[in-house]
């Protein structure tokens, strides 16, 4: 009888290991979309600083963005998403600016997963639109524009005033006990109203992002993310039609709690010449 118990215990070991992978939700990347397919609410914060060098003397800028978001699961592997960004910029010297609304964002995400003996993969797609709710006047308009510039490699359409943004992207994640890899690729269409200076009333963008990391535990990972935005016209990004950044940080993500901290480092010359650097934090809950 003792031999029978031992045999049963050994037979159950692979199933217990497999259950660890199927019951623990996928780790969320630092800035990419959450591939868990669960209902969640979260707040994402980024503090960015840089220096402008006009002929009259240097001006130090800071931008603070706070994104309040929710993913609502409406069916297995399908979620609706909503985001309400807030932004605030300041200058030194100077007395600027004011708290501003960003562009209210709505969308949907579909995900499909495959579970192996010691790994899991997720693929999906996302469609979203940001409405032009960001203020374009006075100090609020300056805050919105500064935050769009600070977030250029990530998602400027959430903050840019007088801009409607339509997005369609594909995403994928693969992870096992020791590492994970995430990738996103998608097109973005920026529609500007008549108040935006320039010859064009629209712009096309292609955003590519890749994240990779080491899993210290099932719920904690050390991650690096590379994000690039390619634009068909340089009006939206100053004199640069390609912007790239890297985010380095730590992510905790379980079926109940999401925590993250990262350092944001722009890599393209226009932002690097301004000594731009940022810090990001986020917290959320899954249901």
Helices and strands as residue ranges (DSSP letters): H 2-23, E 40-54, E 57-75, E 78-92, E 100-101, E 105-115, E 119-130, H 138-150, H 152-155, G 156-158, E 163-176, E 179-192, E 202-215, E 220-231, E 242-253, E 257-266, H 269-272, E 277-286
